[in-house]
Amino acid sequence: MAQLSVKLNDGWVTTSKKLKEGSRSLTANVLTRVATFMERTAKEKIQQSVYASPTGVYKRKGKARQSITRGVISPTQQRVFMGVNYGQYLEEGTGIYNGRKAYWTTFGGLLDHPIKYKGMKARPFWKPSIEETQENIPRILEEEASKLNK
């Protein structure tokens, strides 16, 4: 087990170089694991809520699921995001299912008669994946800290 030293000198805390490197490594590892966990969980949740069908046959290509990715902003920041512009509508729903007016009408394409739409029910995947990730952060932190002590 590696010894890490912390000294208190006249109110200033000084740490060894090894401790500083270890804390940077721990921060980077935890951050990467949390972002990866969030990305994987969001993809699983969208698969379950958006692309699932009663017959088990998926009717869509999975473009929204494939667009979920993570990006490194800085050594202490990463973000998980969705690359399609309609993710908000999948999460929150549209039309009457999102608290809007009863119907909206459109003349779709070359049709000569109007079509009435109610909207689409919400298929939440983002908020459940955030909650699941938050529940797992202590476990991830503990695993990475135990790796550092070895």
Residue pairs with C-beta under 8 A, 6 or more apart in sequence:
1 149
1 150
2 18
2 22
2 149
4 15
4 16
4 18
4 19
4 22
5 15
5 16
5 19
6 13
6 14
6 15
6 16
6 19
7 13
7 14
7 15
8 14
22 148
24 75
25 148
26 144
26 145
26 148
27 75
27 76
28 75
29 144
29 147
30 140
30 141
30 144
31 76
31 77
31 78
32 78
33 140
33 144
34 133
34 137
34 140
35 70
35 78
35 79
35 80
36 70
37 133
37 136
37 140
38 70
38 80
38 129
38 130
38 133
39 68
39 69
39 70
39 80
41 129
41 132
41 133
42 68
42 80
42 82
42 125
42 126
42 129
43 65
43 68
44 129
45 124
45 125
45 126
45 128
45 129
45 132
46 64
46 65
46 68
46 90
46 125
47 62
47 65
48 125
49 123
49 124
49 125
50 60
50 64
50 65
50 90
50 123
50 125
51 58
51 59
51 60
51 62
51 65
52 58
53 59
63 84
64 82
64 84
64 86
64 87
64 90
67 82
67 83
67 84
67 87
68 80
68 81
68 82
68 83
69 80
69 81
69 83
70 78
70 79
70 80
70 81
71 78
71 79
71 81
72 78
73 79
82 126
87 126
89 120
90 122
90 123
90 125
91 122
91 123
91 124
91 125
91 126
91 127
92 98
92 122
92 124
93 119
93 120
93 121
93 122
93 123
94 100
94 119
94 120
95 101
95 103
95 104
95 117
95 118
95 119
95 120
96 102
96 103
96 118
96 119
97 118
97 119
97 120
97 121
97 122
98 119
98 122
100 119
102 118
103 116
103 117
103 118
104 116
104 117
105 114
105 115
105 116
105 117
106 114
106 115
106 117
107 113
107 114
107 115
108 115
